[in-house]
């Protein structure tokens, strides 16, 4: 049985619903492997602190239990359930840190001030670390101590993965991504077929596997499988610029479910594919697609995974568009519409590329109607951090999506635009669930559709 | 040696030793951990400015969070500012600090400080009530939160009793007041009171990291 077939049989994909994931499992396996329980706890804690440096330790020491982070978190705001308080999501890890690693750990152990963490607690916390945290980092913005809680939850996921305590679907898509090169079945063969079909259908050149190119583009599986127009739009823009560009089948998948699930080795594998492919074609720029976490994974973590500065620039597609619209190399027709923009958390709040999409919209001449809380303080769509893949998290996700719907509706804008395909599918799913009249559109496609001939 | 001599002598000395050594131990314990080099291409190199900006910025509430946080934050502001004014504005405290460090500055009128002391005590009580009744705070709170509240509130309470000459001889009240402050010194390095120092490192770390990415904090 081939690896691909085994993945499909084990975890069949659901590509008929508005959001892509694996099919809802009949029996859930939220505990992987057969490690004894005490070993799971030890492993979780070891991997949690493995990358612990001074910064994370300062964070762990600084919490004053003021509870303000709850007020910034869409899960707490929508449910009023205190367990969704962001810093509480780290409680077992805080406990273990104080008992085992902190500067006064000897007191805590000698006087038994913090009891050892149990596997039961970790299993209970799985929902808090995965289902109810999109790693959006809004809590980081309110914390009076400036604790970057989202980063700590990401580190807690490292521990949870190694302990085999990952939600069924997230583990399955991460494993699929590692084995097949894509979490959603966009294998090199599927991708190649799609490119050929799109190039034919849209009469657009899409160069593949060039040995030398100035620009290498990457794509998100969600785009390849659900929004393939993104590929066409990217090609139209790059061809318009007369750029020497390519797609490489040895490195195209921008999503990084290794990172989202907490497997650092898989995260590295996934990032290195892109890095090696860009190096192989001597790219000067690697463009990341409309995908939020892909930006964090490569723009801010890629070089650290590589171990030295990357020999090429890494840009989100919105930054690339903004740069080329501002310098006049790309020209667009005016769009006579009122538009509101949804900031993808990982690109904007956590990635710093908040202005770029606004510059793009400005060049398009639209009437930009900002949501009440916007930019770095934007509310997450609820689908980030891998949450959108988890079926049991759906009800909760719909609850937090209501904040987003209200934000968008309050602007009364004619059109909603974003620059993340994962946000888009979360909006699609929310739209279908609530029979809402708004659709999230792609910023890239808006530009591509309005290029001056 | 009477109680006041004990409070002013060996108790003060030892509590200060514990304070200084404890703070140094806890700070060194975390700050000397390794810091990984960040190889990503920075959007901005003004990371020190970002750190300082965030240390300053997080002192002030944000409008986006105001509606949901106004009560807790107001209580917090009142007792933090009140404590600072009482500790550094009351003339006898300034003299005490002058004895220890040689530094001094003009004080506030005593009656004003008494009033601030009462308001501070009231805010501390409200903070405790909130901690015991708000579902999030109840869940988060542990021994450290309540004990830190006690060691913070005792000096305010005993100070007010001492100046009002209520409950015992003035010398005894003063001794109890000084001992309560020493209890705070002793507890300071071990619990959350340490945030009075850690806040700068924690905010500064995030400020520097986000500035590098060009993200706002």
Interface residues (C-beta under 8 A of the other chain):
Chain A: X51 X52 X53 X54 X55 X57 X58 X59 X61 X62 X63 X64 X65 X66 X67 X68 X70 X71 X72 X76 X77 X80 X82 X83 X85 X87 X88 X102 X103 X104 X107 X113 X140 X141 X142 X143 X144 X145 X146 X147 X148 X299 X300 X301 X302 X303 X304 X306 X307 X308 X309 X310 X313 X314 X348 X349 X350 X351 X352 X353 X354 X373 X375 X376 X377
Chain B: X25 X26 X28 X29 X30 X31 X32 X33 X34 X35 X36 X37 X38 X39 X40 X41 X43 X54 X55 X58 X62 X64 X65 X68 X69 X72 X73 X76 X134 X135 X136 X137 X138 X139 X140 X141 X142 X143 X144 X145 X190 X192 X194 X195 X198 X199 X201 X202 X203 X204 X205 X206 X207 X209 X210 X213 X214 X215 X216 X217
